[in-house]
Amino acid sequence: MNQLAVMRDVVFGYDERPCLDGVELEIGRGEFIAVTGQNGAAKSTLLKLLLGILKPWRGRFISRGSWKTERSCQSAMCHSRLLHLIAAFRAR
């Protein structure tokens, strides 16, 4: 499997209001991606979901080769995942 992360039908929001609904995303090893949008468009929320800082309300995603339905992490683990994610984007 050459995929760093895959999200399928991910839903998340704040205060019972979804800000991401039905997200489908695939990031391959060595790929460079850019997430753009206006202020408040949930760009940071998407990254926090990928890092496991936030748990999705619904959906599944692959992280490090296995399907997950929910995630949690402590700040040190999140920092480690962020560095791993950045390193993976720089990898060939």
C-alpha positions, -999 to +999 in steps of 0.1 A: +000+000+000+015+033-011-011+055+007-002+076+037-038+085+045-072+077+031-105+092+044-139+079+035-171+097+042-157+115+072-180+139+091-169+163+118-182+196+133-183+218+163-213+224+186-235+199+167-229+217+134-209+199+108-181+218+091-168+188+072-194+164+057-186+134+036-149+140+031-131+117+007-093+121+006-063+101-005-027+111+001+000+089-014+035+086-001+057+112-016+028+134-028+026+171-022-008+185-014-022+219-007-054+226+012-068+261+003-099+280+013-113+310+030-110+316+067-133+293+086-133+267+057-121+239+081-086+235+067-070+233+102-098+209+113-090+186+084-053+185+094-063+179+131-084+149+120-055+135+100-032+138+129-057+123+154-061+154+175-098+153+167-121+123+164-145+122+134-182+119+141-185+094+113-164+078+086-133+058+083-097+064+074-064+046+068-035+057+089-002+038+086-018+009+067-049+001+089-085+013+089-095+034+119-130+045+129-119+068+157-086+083+169-073+100+200-038+111+209-019+131+235+000+162+225+034+145+223+020+118+200+003+144+178+036+163+175+053+131+164+026+124+139+029+159+125+067+154+120+061+120+104+035+135+081+058+163+070+087+139+065+065+116+044+055+145+021+092+153+016+100+116+009+105+105-027 
